[in-house]
Amino acid sequence: MTEPSSPNPNNSRVRIITKVLTSAIKLWLRSQLNQVAHLEVQIEASDRQLLSGYIPGVSISASNAVYQGLRVTQIELEAEKIQLNVAAILKGQPLQLSAIVPVVGKLIITAQDLNNSLSSPLLLTAINDGLIPLLAEYSLNYPFITWEKITLDNQVLILHGIPISETEGAFFNIHLGLELRNGQELQLTQVQVKTDQEVLLERNSPYMINLGTDVDIEKISLLPEQLTCYGRININP
């Protein structure tokens, strides 16, 4: 009679490490987010790689997440070449990255997400840093603007704003064509600023926004009510 094979202790150890690492990654991701409704993490690594603290890939899926006040409907990411101190994590210490982690994937942001995020410092900084210098070039000096609404259309983004210095009831709309010049640069095309009575600015030449070297955008799709972004970003330790 054949004796039943004894369980491989290495397999049990790997399962424990996988479970602990998955929990540690989820905990770290939740610490980066203000809120997330659904979060899934799938580790892709061999037994030897796990035991050495090297993970070739991690698949991340999240929905209805909030990052620094910015709401995102869907996140689908693949993180690559992750180096971790497994021994420290198994002792209960928080996850810390040992090197830059390239992350590729896509984000889906709806118009409702953007409008629910108008108080987000992250979104407000992005809008103001990009638009206020552009307006100032044409002597439209509005250092303080309350953004009331964002509308998404086919490759067009419309911002509805009220200059704080203006009289009550004053407003303007900024129409922006949004195109990707390369992985690190967005260009605003066919910029138009108008009120209900007149056009204040009309610019056909592109206006460039640099996204930085840690970003490499592959594609941006701007449709009615939805913005989808495909690309890569580096997560620094």
DANORCOR-V719716 format. One record per run of one state. SS is the DSSP state (H for helix, E for strand, C for the rest). FROM is the first residue (numbers start at 0). TO is the last residue. If there is no record, write none. Layout:
# DANORCOR-V719716
ss:SS from:FROM to:TO
ss:SS from:FROM to:TO
This chain:
# DANORCOR-V719716
ss:C from:0 to:7
ss:H from:8 to:31
ss:C from:32 to:33
ss:E from:34 to:34
ss:C from:35 to:36
ss:E from:37 to:43
ss:C from:44 to:45
ss:H from:46 to:51
ss:C from:52 to:52
ss:E from:53 to:66
ss:C from:67 to:68
ss:E from:69 to:83
ss:C from:84 to:84
ss:H from:85 to:89
ss:C from:90 to:95
ss:E from:96 to:96
ss:C from:97 to:99
ss:E from:100 to:109
ss:H from:110 to:114
ss:C from:115 to:119
ss:H from:120 to:136
ss:C from:137 to:143
ss:E from:144 to:152
ss:C from:153 to:154
ss:E from:155 to:162
ss:C from:163 to:170
ss:E from:171 to:181
ss:C from:182 to:183
ss:E from:184 to:193
ss:C from:194 to:197
ss:E from:198 to:202
ss:C from:203 to:205
ss:E from:206 to:209
ss:C from:210 to:213
ss:E from:214 to:222
ss:C from:223 to:224
ss:E from:225 to:234
ss:C from:235 to:236
